C-alpha cells in the first residue's frame, strides 16, 4: 500500500512538473515584441560585492505593471572581473511566473555592456547580431536571444540608468526544442560524435572568435540526442572580431581556425552552406538598423573578407 502511494505521488509530481513547462515562457512572451523595455530594481552596490561570489541577491523586474521577483547572481569569467556592470544569471520565482500565466522556465543569462560609454552599447548590439546570424545559419541548434532595453533602478540609492542587454533563453528550453540532454562532462569527445562541428567552427571563424573550446566545452553548450550525437551550441561572442569591443586590441579581428579534434576538418559541406547564405547574412547586417552606419559598414567589410576567403579556399588550419 505504501509503495503504491509513493508511486502515485511520484507520477503526480512528475506530471505537474511537465505541465508547468508547457505553454509560454517569459522569454517567449518578450521575444514576440519588436522592442522590449523592462524595469529592473536591484541593489547594484550589493551586486558589486558579489563579483567573485556564487551568492545571489534579490531583485524585482517590472513589466507593464506586473511584478516578477527573482534571484540575481554574477556570471562569467573575464567580464565579471572587468565590466562596469557584470553579466548576471537571473532565476525568476516560479510562483510569480505561474500567476502571470507563464510556464516555469526560469533560469536566464543576462549579457550586459562591459563599459559605460557608447562603445559598450555598440558592443552589446554587435553581440546580439552575432547570435542572430547564427540563428540564421542554424535556427534549431542555436540559443534564442532577446535584446532588451532595461531601466535599472539601484535600490541602494535610488539612482537610475538605462542600457541595452541580451537575454539568453533557458537551457531547458533549448534542450526541449532539440529533444536532447545537456552533457556536462563531454570533454574531448571525438569528432565522430559531433553532428555540427564543422558548421559551428566555420561560424566562429566567420565572426573571428577563438574564445571557445570543444576540448574543454568552453563557451559551448554540448547537447546529446537519443542517437548519441553531440550538438555544440555556441554562446559568448564578446572576444570576437565582429564584436570588436573597446577593451581588446585590433588583433582580435585576425581570424584563426580553432580545431581541437585529432581528425582533420572537412569543411566542404559547411563552405557550400555558408556561401549559399552569403547574401542573406549580409542583408541581415544591412537591416540591423540599431547599429550606426559606421558599425554596419565595418561588419559588412569584415564578413565580405570571410566570404572571399571561402571562395578562394583559404580557410585552412
N, C-alpha and C positions, 0 to 999 in steps of 0.2 A: 504493500500500500504506500509506504514511504517512498519507495523507488518510483512508483507510478506518479506520485505527486511531484517529485523532484523533476522527472522528465517533462511533465506538463508545464511546470514553471519555467523550465529551460526553453521549451518551444514557444511559450507565450512571450518570454523576454526577447528571444531571437526575432520573432515575428514583429514585435513592437519596434525593435531596432531597424529592421528592414523598412517598415512603413515610415519611420521617421526620416529615412534617407530619400524617400520618394517625393516627387514634386519639385518645386522651385527652390533653389538655394538663394542666399543673399547675394552671392556672386552673379547668379543668373539674373536676378532682378535688376541689379545695377548694370550688367553688361548689355541689357536691352536698350539702355538710354544712351543717346549720342554723346551728350555732355553730362557728366555726373559730378555734383558737388555735395560733400558731406561736411558736418561739423564734428570735430574731434576734440573732446575735453580730456586733458591729460596733464598730469604733473610732470612737466618736462625737466624740472630740476631733479626729481627723483629718478626719472629715466636716465639722465646723465650719470647718476651714481651707479647705475646698473650696467654700464658699458661692458664690464668684464665679469658679469654675473649671469647665472641662469635663472635668477629670480624674476618674478613678474610684479607689476603693479596694476591697479585697477584703472580703467578708463571708460569713457562713455562716448558713443557715436550717436549723433542726432541726424536723422534722415527724414526730411519733410515732416517734422514734428514728432516722429516716432523715435523712442529711445532704445538703444541697444547697449547693454553693459558687457564688458569684456576684460580679459586679462591681456596685458601687453608686456612683452619681453624683447630684449635686444637680440638680433641675429646677425649672422655673417662673420667674416674674419677681418679682412682689410678694412672694410667700410665701418665696422663697429668701432674700430680704433681711431679712425681718422676723420670721419664725416661729422659735419656740424650737427646734423640730426641723424642718428644711426638708423639703419633699417630695422624693421620690427617684425615680430611674429604676433599676430592677432588671434586670440581664441575667444570667440563670442560665446556668451552664456546661452545654452541651448533652450532654456525655458523662454527667453526673450525672442528667440527665433521662432519658436512654436507659436507664441502669442501673435506674431506678425504673419502667421500663415505660411511660414517657410520651413524647409526641411532642416535637419540638424548638422549639415556640413558646416563646420565652424572654425577650422584651422586655416589661416591665410597668411601669406607673406606680404609685407608692405615694403616696397622699394622707395626710398626717399632720396631727395637730392643730396649730394655729398657736400656741396659748397653752397653758400648763401647768395652768391651773385647770380646774374643772368646765365652765366655758363653752367651753373648747376641745374637750372630748369631746362636748358638746352640738352644737357646730357641725359636727363630723365626722358625727354621726348625722343631722343635718338634710341635709347634702350627700348622704349616701348615699340618703336618702329622695328627694331631687330626682332622682337617677339612676333610682331605681326607679319614680318617677312617669312619667318619660319612657319607660321601658321598657314601661309600660302603654299609653302613647299610641302608641308605635311600637316594637313588640317586635323588629323586624328591624333597622331603621336606628338603633340606639342602642347605646352601649357597655354591655356587661355589666360589672357591678362586684360585688365581694365584700367585705363588711365583715369585717375580721379583728380579733381580739384578739392583740396582739403583746407578748410578753415580751422586752424589749430587754436584752441583756447588753453593757455597754460594756467592750470588751476592753482599753481603756486603763487602767481602774482596778477592774474587776470589779463596778461598781455595776449595779443593775438597776432597771427601771421597766416599767410595763405601761400600754398605751394602745390605743385603737381606731385603725384605719387602713383606708383604702379601697384595694383592689387593682383596677386597671382592666385589662381584657383586652388582650392583644397586638393591635396594629392589624392585623397579618396575619390574625388570627382573624376580626376584623370584616370585612376585605376578602373573605376566603373565604366568609363567610356571605352577603355581598351580591353576590358574584361581580363585584367592582369593583376598580378600581385607585386607589391613593392619589394624588390630583392635588396635587402640591406647589407648582405655580405657577398655580393657578386663581384669581388675584386679579381682583376686579372683574368677574367673569363676569356676563352679563346674566341677567335673571330667567327668560327663556325656556329657559335651560339647566338650571334647577333643577327637581327633582322634588318638593321638600318645603319650599320657602322659607317659605310661609305657615304651615304647621303648626309648623315649628321656631321661627319668630318668635313665634307666639302662645304657645308653651310658655315661651319666655324671658320674655315679658310676664307670663304667669301667675305665675312664680316671682319676678318683679321683678328680672331680670338684664339689665343693659345692657352687661356686660363681654364682648362678642363682636362680631365684625365679619365680614360676608360680603365686604366690600370688601378687607380685609386678611387674610382667612382666619385670624382670631384666635379662639382657643378653639373652633375648629370643625375637624373632620376632613372634608375635601371628597373624596368618592369618586366616580369617574366609571365608569359602567356601559358595556356594549358599545354601547348605543343613543346614547351621547354625553351622557346626562343626568347632572347632578350631584346627589348626595345630601349634605346637610350634617348631620353628626353632632356634636352639641354636647358639651362637657365643661368642667370647672372652673366650679363654680357658687358659689364662696365669696363673691363680691361680690353675691349676690342677697338680696332682701328675705326670701325663705323661710329662708335660712340665717341671715341677720342676725347676723354674727359680732360679737364684742365690740370688735374693733378698728375698726369702722366706726360712723358715727353713724346716727341713725334715718332720715335722708334716703334711705338705701338701700331703704327699704320703699316709696318713692314710685315707682310704675310709670311707665315711658315706653316707647313702642313704638319699637324700633330698626329702621329700614327704610332700606337704602342703595341700593336699586335706582331706576333712572330711572322705571320704570313704577309706578303707584300699586298698593297691595296690594288684592287681592280676598280678604277673609277669610271670605267667606260659607260655603264648604265647611268650612273649618277650624273656624269657630264652631259649625256644626252638629255636627261630630265631637266637639268638646270638651264641648258641652252634653250629648251622649249619654253621655259618660263622667263626668259630674259626680258622681253617687252612688258610682261605682266608685272614683274618686280620693279622695273624702272618706272612704270606708270604709277605703281603704288607709292614710290618715293615722291614723285611729282604731285600726287594727290594728297600728300601728308602736309596739309597747309598750316598745321600748328607750328611747324618749323619755319624759321625765316628763310628767305631766298638763298642767302649765302650758305646755310647749312644744307639745304636741299641740293644746291649745286655741288658742294663738296662731297656729299654722299653719292650723288649720281656719278661724279667723276671716279670716285673710289670703286664703285660697283662696275662701271664700264671697264676699268682696268682688269678686274677679275674675269669678266667675260672675254676680254681679249686674250688673256692667258689660257682660258679654257679652249677657245677656238684654235689657238696655236699649239695646244698640247703641252704647255709648260708647267702644269700643276703636277709636280712630282716630289718625292721625298728628297 
